[in-house]
């Protein structure tokens, strides 16, 4: 059995990965064998690798549980302000290694597993990704949970426990094919069902008004069953909770009324209720206004708010009867962050609870609601903005529609008092859009119902403030903020790139893991020849390792000494994978034209999923694969250029490819990518960036110096100006011979000889309705790529630029982002208090919450 990572790395045992310790190892081995014994009736010789994985997972989980209970007990007694992060997506990936790292058990587990004659990496590969997200928005939520726990905040992630996560992508004959992601098939050792906290959620019905107020009656009930997953902070004994709701039909579902005679059918119909948590909608940056999706959005919100209010009322601290009945202090005890507009129904739902159930006067309820909620905007693409048809909301949530109308009426009355006779402004700012179908603009609801609204990078927040929500920002400028996204350095450096993490720790110490700004200390090693060689060596080892992985899993051979040029993210027109494709064709044509000329060898790796209903994105995948087929089999090209489409890109694959990358592609049209977080992961892992001045690229260039990134193309002002003039793709085609050649090859069927018209839709889009102006940036992109190749020839100069980038990556830790949310929006202070571990006695006696475990 091979040792995990390399022998050298295993022996270093730098304490960022935990102390080995003979007792630790012996205890872990005992735990492992105990769990294996529980799993297997027969002897260990018949155990499968999966049995070993589960035994290890349960052993590591044992070390979490005591800390988890302690943390929740601590919150119950101290009653800090709680932070609730509401998201329809949590893209968590795998849990085992992250838990070992955050508990400081990585090295001890490595040693124990090695002594048991097993291979740690093999066991880690057995775990399914928890793919409960589409891309950036869901992965951001996961990074935020890690940072909130590491910063000692009393935080909870609330979402849906989808039975099927983001689809598994297969490439068949160059086309994307989707397969269901049955991630729970073998069970999930990291979750704990909490049936004692099951809650009812109501749908449909009607509203009855009487002297005592409104009543929502004759509803259909679905039960929300919570599953809790522990979220450990890094080495601080804090373990927070992610609570995901699963839909269950009540036992009398369909039996009470209309299916009395058909018992079998009534039981089968329970599926209708339980479908709510069946599957994640696979759209990224696109709104699909389906009834089931609205049900999901309300389901998570209704269950979560009941839970929040239960916890608020049951609070012990400073209360004699231990039940709060007054809501004045609610915003001082509760902060709710809305991750995009998906959980926006929380605003009318909290109003419904306060007004209809708790009988608060409207004005008081509204004041409390606004002070509780904050809203994060994640996109400016119009097709991504949620606009629910009024008819659908009226059928599904009749009381909520009435409340939204009331919120809107009061909102518009206020605007009218400030801007009399400005009908255009009232129309623009209304929560209700008139038209063929009346719709509710959920972003407007979020802005009006929150005390803070933020974008996710400086440039994005500026666009939000001055363009998308200009009227709202003019009315309440203090409400609008920026919170530039970040990534957790635990997963995106320690876990995925231990060689680099340990090299950095040797130079600047270990504290940078919790304070990434300390990476600036690396600046003094930029000219250190030994450090330069070591950084280059770690990168080369990562490239060799990834090349071996590709060979083993996909049977493709690549040259580890070629430049790894990587473009991985969701496939979308605005992300411009097509522009990369045109560059590949251009490089191909240059090699063919002059095979003897020096050419810097490249392996271009493109990966990502297309939404199943997004025709153009699927055509882009097919085109990339068609181009790869031609390029990779042309003997004239040989090993100078290889093109790989990376199948089924996901968190666990990102952890492999990012540390091996030389060049990171971040080439969206300026003004379209809200932030991006992949860009930050590549920067931290020693890749250089080729990119536009978009999203967080702008701040990366600011931190590292623009001369240390390969920045090209139109800025936001240029795009605006081009829109004003009118974008004419034909002009670029006529002026640039290499662009013309590449486009003609696609058009003529050079890459699809069996079906010459296959890519007509793609070509037609590029000429006649390309909103993202691929041709306009093509020339600047190709020229910039020439500079990349030139620098890559000088290994030392390249690596020095890499070091400058790593040294400038500190700002992009999600710890920094969360500190800013905490201070500017939630009004709480991060705590560096270390809760005592379970093996140390706690002052004040019992480890008990009301239910005996983490509530």
N, C-alpha and C positions, 0 to 999 in steps of 0.2 A: 504493500500500500504506500502511495506517495504521501509525503507530509503535506499539510495544507500550506498554500503559498510556497515559499522556498525555505530550505533548511535554515539559511542565513536569517531570513525574516523571523522564522519561528524562534530562533535562539536569541534574537535581540531582546525580545520581551520588554520593550519599552512600555512604561506603565500607562500610556494612553490606551493600551489595549488590555490593561489589568495585570495584576501580579499573578504569577503562576502559583507558588506556595504548595507544598506537599499536601497539607491538610485540605486545601481547596480541591485539588485534583482527586484525592481519595474520596472526599465527600461527593463530588460530581459523579465519580465512577459508581459509588454505592447507589446514588439516586438513579443513575442510568440503568443499572442492573435491576433495581427494584421495579422501575416502570416497564422494563422489558419483560420481566417476570409476569407482571399484571397483564401485559398484552398477549403473551404467549402461554398457551396451556402446555405446549410441548417444549422440548429443549431449544436452546439458542441456535442450534444448527439449522433450524427451519425458518429462522427469522429472515424477512425480506429487508431490503434497504429502507423501505417505507416504515417498517416496524422500528428500525434503528432511528430514523428521523423523528418519529413520534416519541420514542423513549427520550431522546435528547431534548426535544421541545418541551416535554412535560417536566424534565429535570430542570431546565432553565426557568420554566414557568413557576416552579416551586419557589425559586429565589425572588420572584416578583410579588407573590401573593401577600406575604407579610408586609412588604413595603406599601403595597396598594391599600390594604386595610388601614395601615397606620396613617397614610396620607389623607384618606377620606375621613378618618377619625379626627385628625388634626383640623381639617376644614370644618367639621361639624362643631368642634369645640371653639375654634377661634372665630368662626363665622366671617371670613374675609369677603370682599366683593367678589362675586362669581362672574367669570367671563364665559359666554356661550357662543361658540362658533357654529353657525347654522349653514350647512352646505349640502347640496344634493349629491356631491361627489367627494370622496376621500380616496385618492389613488395611493394606497399604502405600500404596494409591492410586497416583498417578503418581510417577515417579522423576526425570525430566529437570530440572524447575525446582528441586527440592529439592537435587539434586546441584550445579547451578550456584551456588545460594546458599551451600551449605556449603563449596564450594571457592573462593568469592569471585570467581566468573566471571560472575555474572548481568549486570552492566552491560556487560562486554566482549562477551559473547555477544549481548546486545540490539543493540549497535552493529554487530557483525560481520554479524548477520542482516539488519539494516536496510540496511547498505551493499550486501548481496547482493540487495536488492530483495525481501526476503521479510518475512512478518508473523510475529513470534515467537509471539503468542497463537494464531494459526492452527496453527502447528506443534505447540504444546503440546497443543492440543485433539485431535490425532491419536492421542496415546498412550492406550492402554487402561489403566484402573485395574487394578492387581493386587488383585483383590477376594477375597483369601484369608482373609476373616473375615466375621463376621456383624454385629458392632457394637462396643460398648465394649471388650470383652475383647480382641478382635483388634487394634483400633486402639491400645489401651494398649500392647500388645506392640511395635507399630511406633514409638510415641513413645519407649518405653523404649530401643529400639535406638539411636535418634538421640541420646538423652541419654547413654547409656553410652559411645558413641564420642566425644561432645563432652567428656565428663569423663575421657577417656583410660583407661577401664577395658578390660582384656583380655577382652572379652565376645563371646559368640557366640549368635545366635538359631538355634534348631533347630526345624524344623517339616516340613510336608508340602508338596510342590509339586503342588497340585491342578491337574489339567488344566482343570477347570471350577470357577470360583470361585462366589461368591454369585450367584444367578440375576439376570438383567436383568428388571426389572419393567416390564411394559406395562400401561396402564390401557385396557381395552376395555369400552365401555358402562358405565363406573364400577366394573368389577370388576378385581381384580388378575389378570394372566395372567403366568406365569413363562416366560422363555426362557433356554436354556442360555447361560452366559457363556464363550464360546470365546475366552478372552483371549490365548491363545498362537497363534492363527490366523496372524498375520503375523510370528511370531517375537518374541523378547524380547531386546533389545540389552543388557540390564543383567545377564544371568545368564551363568555359565560352567559348563558340564557338567564334572564331575571324575570320569570313569570309573575313574581310577587309585585312587580311594578307595571303589569299590563294595564293598558288604558284604552277607553273607547274613543273612536273617532267617527263623527257623523257626516253623512252626505245626503244630498237631495232634500226631500221634505218641503215644508212651507213655513211661512212666518205668520204668527198670530199676534196682533197688537191689542193690548188692553191697557187699562189704567195703570197696571203694575209694570208695564213695559212690554218689550217684544219677547216673543217666545218662538224658538225654532223647533217645530214639531214634525211628527210622522217621518222621521229620518231613517235612513239605513245605517246600521252600525257596523263598523269594522274594528277589530281589536288590534292594538299596536303592542307587539311583544318585544321588549328591549333585549338586545344582546350587548354586553359590555366587553370592550377590549382594553387592556391596560396600556397606558402610554408612559413609558419611563423617561424621566429626565436624565441628562448625562451626569452620572456619578454623584447625584445629590439625594438619592433615596426617595425622591418625589415620584409618585406614579399616579398620573391623572387618568381620566376615563374618556374613551370614545364610546358613545352609546348609539347604536344603530337599531332602527325599528324594523320589525318584520310584521307583515300583515297576516292576521288570522281571522277566519270567520267565527262569529259567536256560535255557540252550540245550537241556538234556535234559528240560525240563519235560514231563511226561506221556509221554515217549518211552521211559523206562526200563521202566515196568511195564505199566500197564493199557491203553495205547492202541497197542500195538505194531503191530497190523494196520492202523490207520487214521491214517496220517501226517498227512493234511490236517486231520482233526479235532483231532489232538494240537497242531498249530500254532495252529489257531483257539482252542483252549482256553487258550493263553497269555494271552488276554484276562482270564481269571478271576483270575490272579495280578496282572495289571497294573491291574485295577479298583480295587485298594487305594488308589491315589493319583488315581483318576479325578475325584472330585467332593467338594466341601465339603458336609457336612451343614448344611442351612440353618436350623437351630434356634437361637434365642437364648433363654437361660433356660428350656430344656426338654430333658429327657433322653429320648432315643429308643434303647432298648436293642437295637440291631440288631447282628448278627454282623459285618457289614462295618465298622461304626463301631468295634467293639472291635479288629478287625484293624488299622484305621488307628492307633488309640491305641498298640497294642503295636508296630506297625511303626516308628513314629517313635522310640519309646523304645529298642527293641533296636538299631537302627542307630546312634542317637546315643550310647548308652553304650559301644558298641564303639569309636566314634570318640574319645570322651573318654578311654577307657583307653589306646588307641593313642597319643594325644597325651601322656598322662601318662607312659607308659613310655618314649617316644622323647625325653623332655626332656633337654636338653643341660646346663643350668646345674648346676654343683656336682656333676657326676657324671663319673667317670673313664671308665666303659665306655659312657656315654650311653644306658643302658637301666635304668630303675627296675624292680626285681622285688619290692620290699617296698612294702606299701600303707599303712604306718603314717602316712605324710605325706599321704595322699590328701586328707583334708578341709582340709589346709593349702594344697593346690594347686588344689582343685576345689570350687566351690560350684554347686549345681544348684537353680534356682528353678522350681517347678512352677506354671504359670499355670492355676489351678483344678485340679480332680481329673482332667482329661482325660489328662495324662501320668502318672497315679498308678502305672501298672504298672512304672514305672521303679524303684520301691522293691523289689518282689520280684525284678525282673530283675537289679538290682545285687547283691542277695543271692545269686541263682543263680550269677552270674559269680564272686563271691568264694568261695562255699562249694563249688559243684560243679566249677568250672573252675580257680580259683586255689588251691583246697583250704585256705582259711582256716577256723579254728574259728568256729562259729556266733556266739559272743559277741563275738569280735573283729570279725567281718564286720558284725554288727548295730550295734556302736558306731561303726564307720566310716561305715556307711550313714546312720545318724541324724544324724551330724555334717555330712554332705554335703548332705542335702536340706533345703529349706524350702518351705513351701506357702502360696500365696495363695488365700484364699477370695473368691469373687466374687458369691455370691448366697445369700440365706436362703430363697428360694422352694422349698418342698419338692419341687415337680415338676421342679426343675432339678437336684436332687442325684442323682449317679450311683450306681445300685444294680444291679450286674451279677448276673444269675442264675448261681448256682454251676454248674449243668449246662452252661451255655454256656462258662464259663471252663474247666471240666474237659475239655471236648471240644477247645477251641482251644489252651489253654495248661496242660496237665495238671501240669507241674512247678511252675508258678507257683501253682496252687491249693494244692498241698501246702505250699509255702513260706508262703502267706498263712495257712493253717491253723496252721502252726507259730508264726508271728508272733502270731496271735490267742491260741493256747494259753498262750504265755509272758506275753502281755499280761494275760489274764484271771487267770492264777495270781498275778500281781503285785497286781492289784486285790483279789482274794480275800484275800490276805495282809494287805492294809491295811484292808479292810472285810469281815470274816468274816460269813457268812450274809446278805449284802445281795444277794439274787438279782436284785432289780429293777435294781440298779446294774450288775451283770454283763451283764444283758440289754441295758440301754441303751448300754453302752460296748463291746459286742462288735463285731468287724469283720464278723461274720456275723449277718444278720437271719433269724430263723426265721419261718415263715409258710407260706402255700400253696406259694410257691416260695422256697427259700432264696436269699438275695442277699448279695453283698459290698457293704458300705457303704464306698465309695471315700474319702469324706471322713475317716472314722475311720482307714482305712489311712494316709492322708496325715498325719494328726495324730500317730499313733503312730510313724510312720517318719521324722518331721522334727524338727529342733531348734528351728524357729521356725514359727509360724503367724500370718499377718496378715490383717486385714480391710483395706478400701480407703478408708475414711473413718472419722472418730472414732465417729460414731453407729453405723455398721455393725460396727466392731470391738467396740463395747460390746455390741451384740446377739449377736454371735458368742460373746463371752466369757460373757455372763450368761444367755443363752437357748439358742441352737442347740447349743453344745458346752459347756454348763455343767459337766457332770461332768468333762470333760477339763481344763477351766480350773481347777477346784477341785484337781485332782491335780497339775498342773504350771502354776501361774499365770505363771511367768517365760517360758513358751513363747509366750504370746499377746501380739501387738503390733498397733499400728496403723501403716499406711503410707498416708496419704491420696494418692490418685491425682493425677496432673498431666498436662499436655499440653506438647508441644514448641513453644516460641515461634518456632522457625525456620519450621515449616510453618504454624502457626496464627496468626502475625502477619506476619513478614517476607514469606513467600510469598503469603499470601492477601490481605493488606491493606497493600501497600507504602506507600500514602498515609499511613496512621496510623503505621506503623513509622517512616517518615522524619520525620513531625511530632514524634513522641516523641524521636527521636534529636537533632533540632534543639534541643529543650528541655533534655534531660538527658544528652546524649552517647550513644555507641554501645555502651557496656559492658553495658547492660541486657539485650542479646540473650543473653549468657552468664550474667548474674546478674539474674534478673527481679525480685528483691527491690528493685532500684533504682527500680522504678516508683513507690515511695512518694515519690520526689522530685517527682512530678507534683502532690502535694497543694498545693504552694505556688503552683500556677497555677490553682487552682479558681476564683479570682475575677478572673483575667486575661481581660478582655473579648476581646482579640485571639485568645488561645488557645481560648476558648469558641467563637468564630466559626469558627476553623480546624477544630476537632474536628467541629462541626456540618457544615461544608462537606465534609469527607472522607466523613462518613456519607452526606450527600446524593448525592455523586458515586458512591459504592458502590451506593446505591439505584437511581439512574438506570441505571447499568451493568447491574445485575441485571434491572431492568425491560426493558431492551433485549434481554437474553439470553432472557428468557421470551417476548418477542414473536417473536424470531427462531426459537427452538427449538420453542415450543409454541403460537405464534400466539394468545397471550392478552395483552391490553393491561391494564396496571395503572397506577394513579396513584402516581407516585414521591413525591408529597407526603403521601400517606396514611401512617398508622402501619403498619409492617411487623411483624405479630404472628406469630411463627414457632414452630412446634411440629414439629421434625424429630427422629426417632429411630425405632427399631424399633416396629412396631405391637404393642402388648401391653395386655391389660386393666389391668395394674398401673400402666402409664404414663398411663392415663386420657385418651386421645384423645377418649373419649366425653364427658368432662366439658367439654372444649373445644367439642365439637360442640353440646352443650346450651347453652353460652354463645353460640355463633354464632346458634342458633335464637332465643334470648332477645333478642339485639341486633336480629335481623331483625324480630321481633314488635314491639319498641319503635319501630322506625322506621316500621313499617306503622301502628301505633296513632297516632303523632303525627309525620307526615312533616315538619312545619314546625319541629319542635324542633331545636335545635343538636345535631348529632351529630358526634363526632370521627371522620373517615373512617378506616377500617381495611382493610388487605388481610391476611386471615388465610391463612397458608401452612402447610399440614400435609403432611408427607412421611414416608415410611418404608416398609419392607417387612414383610409378614406372612409367617411361616413357611407354606410351601405346605399343610401339613396342619392349620393352626390356623383352624378354621371361624369362630370369633367374631372374630378379628382381620381376617379377610377381609370379614366382614359390616360391621365398623367402617369399612373403606375404602369399601365400597359406600355406606354411609350418608353419609359425608362428601361423597362425590361427588354423591349424590342431593340433599343439602342445598345444595351448591354450584350445582347445576343450577337449583334454584328461586331462590336468592338472587341469583345473577348475572344472571338474566333477568327480574327484577321491576323494571318501570320506576319504581315508587314508591321503590325503594331507590337506583336509579341508581348513582353512584360512591361512595356513603357506605360501602358494605360489599361487599367482594369476597372470595370463598373460592377458593383454589387448592389442588388436591392435586398436590404436586410428585412427578412420576413418577420412579422409579428413583433414589431418594436414595442417594448413595454418597459416598466421600471427595472426589472432584473436584467434586461438586455442593455439598457442605458448604463447600468453599473459596470458592464463589461466594455462597451465601446467607447465611452467618454474618456476613461484613463488612457486609452490607446490612440486617441485622436491627435493629429498634428494641426489640422486646419478645421475650424468650426465655421459653418455656413449660417449666417444670420442676415438674410438678404430680402426681407419683406419690403414692400413699397413704403417709403417714409410716411408715417402717420397711420399705419394700419395695425402694427403689432403693439398691443397695449404695453407690454413689458418684455415678455419672454423670460424664462428662467433657465432653459437649456444653455443659453449664452453664458450665464454665470457659472454653470457646472463645468463647462469646457474651460473657461478662464482659470478656475480654481485648480483644474487638473492638468494644466500645462499645455493647453492648445492655444494657438493664435487665432484671432477672429478676422474673417472677412465679412464685412457687413455694411449696411446702410445706417444712416443716422436716424434710427427708429428705436422706440421702446427704451429698454435699459442699455442698449448699445451706446447711447449718447453719454450716459453716466459712466459706463466702462471706459470710454475714450477720455472722459473728464478725469477719472481716477488714475489711469495708466499713462495718459498723454496720447493724443491722437496719433502721434508718430509710432506708437507701439501697437496699433491696430491697423488692419487694412480696410480703411473706410473709403467708400466710393459712392457715386450715384447722387440722384436728386435728394435735396433736403425737403422738408415739409413745404416750405415756401415755393420751391421749384414745382412741386406736384400741384399746388394750388394754382400757380401761374399757368401751368400746362393745361389744367382743367379749364381755366378761364379762356385760354386761346383755343382749346379743342385739341385733343390728342389724336394725331394721325399716324397710325402704325406704318402705313405705306411709305412715308417719307424716310423712315429709318431703314426699311427693307431696300429701298432704291439706292440709298446712300452707302450702305455697308455691305461690301461684296461677301464677306464671310458669314454675315447674318443671312443674306439672301441664299447662299449655298446651303446652309444648314436647314433653313425653312423649306427650300425646294426639295431637299432630300426627304424630309418628313412628308411633304405634299405628294411627291412622286411615287412613294411606296418603296423607297430604297431600304427602309427599315421594316417594311411589311410587304415583301414581294408577293405573298399569297393573296393579299387583300390591299391593293395600292390605295384604296380610298379609306382605309381604316381610321386614319387620323384627321380626316376632313373637318370634324367638329373642333378639334384642337386648333388647327390652322385657321379656320374661320373665326374662332374666338379671338385668336391673337391679332388678327387684322381688323375685326369689326366691333368686338365688344370686350376688349381687355381692360377692365376697370383698374388693373394693377400695373399696366404700362411696362410690360416685360421688355419690349424693344427699346424703350426710351433709356433704360439703364444698361442695356446689353454691352455697348461699346466700353463704357466706364468699367464694367464688371470684368470684361476680358482683359483690359489693360491692367487692372488691379491684380488679376490672377497671374499676369506675367511678373509683376513685382514679387508676388508670393514665391513663385518658382525660383526667381533669382536669389532671394534671401535663403531659401531652403538649401541651396548649393553650399552656403556658408554655415556649416553646422554650429559653429561657435556663436556667430552673430544671431542666428535663429534662437539658440538656447538662452542667450542673454535677454532677448526680447521676451521669451517665455518667463524667465525669472521676474522681469519687471511686471509682467501681467499678474503672476501669482502674488507678488508683493502688493499689488494694487487691488486684490480681490476682496479684501477685508470688509468693505462696505456691504458686500452682497450676501452677508450672513442673514438668515431669517431671524437670528437673535436680535440684530440691530432693528430689523423691521418691526418685530413684536415689541421691543422697548418703545418704539415710536407710537405704535397703536396704544400701548398701555398708558403712556404719559399724556398723549394728545387727545385720545378719543375715549378710552375706558376709565381714565383717571384712577389708575392703580399703580403702585410701585412694584417693580420686580423684586423678588426676595432671594438673597443668597443663603438663606437659612437652610441648613442641612437637617432634615428630619432624622432622628436616630434610626439606625437599621433595626430590623426585627429582633436581632440577638442582644440588643442593649435595652435595659429597662427604661420605661418612659415615665416621666413624672406624672402623677395623677392617676395611676392605676390602670383601669380596665381598657383593653383594646376592643371597644364595642361602639358601633354606631347603632341607631335604633333597630336595625335589622341584623346586626351582628357582622355585616360585611359592607363593602364599599357601596354606599347608596348614591 
